[in-house]
C-alpha cells in the first residue's frame, strides 16, 4: 500500500529544493523506469503487480506494489502509467579536458525543461556524452526534463559550471556558436572535438560568452532572401547543428 507520506515525498520531488535536499529525482512511465534502472541507483519503485511481474530484473532499495488509483495520486502526469521510481541523482566529475577529446555541448541559459530534455535526447542520438550548463539552465532532473529525455539521461552526463571559466581553461579548443552574423554552417570548417554553445530561448548566447566563441556559425534559412520565421527553437537548432557536425565526421 502506498502511504500518504510516500505520496507526499514523491510529489515533493517536483520542486528543485526537495530534489537537492533528497539528492533524488522522479521518473515516471513503464519504459522510462525500465530504461533508467540499469544506470541509476533506484531508491524507491512503485508499480502495479502486473508491471513488477513483467520486470523482475528491476531492483530498488524499496519496492511498493500499488494499484493504478494509488499511482494516480502520486503521479505528476496527466495520464499515469504502471510504474514510477525515485532514483539517486548521480555525481559526475566535470573534466574540462573531455572537450579536447570529443564533441560536447554547452547550454547558456536554456530555461525550458522540455527543451533541455529534448537536447539531451538529441545529444544521445548523435553520440555526444557531455553537456556543460550555465547556472541559469534548467535543472536536468526536473520531472519534465526527465520525461522529455526518453531515457537518454542515462547516457549523457550534465555538468553545471561557469561556462566562461570553462572556455578560458581551454584556449586552443574550438568553441562554436550560432549567430545571425555567423558563417554558413554548411560551408564552414567543423571539427570532431570542441564545444558547441547553444543559447537562451529568447536572447540567444549571452554577450559574455559570445565574446569567447571563436567559431561563429549561421544556420541559413531556405530559400535565402525570402521572409521566413524569425528563429528556430533551440532544440531544433541543436539538432540541425549536431547533424551537420556528425555528417562531416563520417
Secondary structure as UniProt FT lines:
FT   HELIX           4..12
FT   TURN            13..14
FT   HELIX           16..22
FT   STRAND          24..28
FT   HELIX           30..37
FT   TURN            38..39
FT   STRAND          42..47
FT   HELIX           49..54
FT   TURN            56..57
FT   STRAND          63..65
FT   HELIX           68..74
FT   STRAND          83..88
FT   TURN            96..97
FT   HELIX           98..101
FT   STRAND          103..108
FT   HELIX           113..125
FT   TURN            126..127
FT   STRAND          130..133
FT   TURN            135..136
FT   TURN            140..141
FT   HELIX           143..149
FT   TURN            150..151
FT   HELIX           152..154
FT   STRAND          157..160
FT   HELIX           163..168
FT   TURN            171..172
FT   STRAND          175..184
FT   TURN            185..187
FT   STRAND          194..200
FT   TURN            201..203
FT   HELIX           207..210
FT   TURN            211..212
FT   STRAND          215..218
FT   TURN            224..225
FT   HELIX           234..249
//
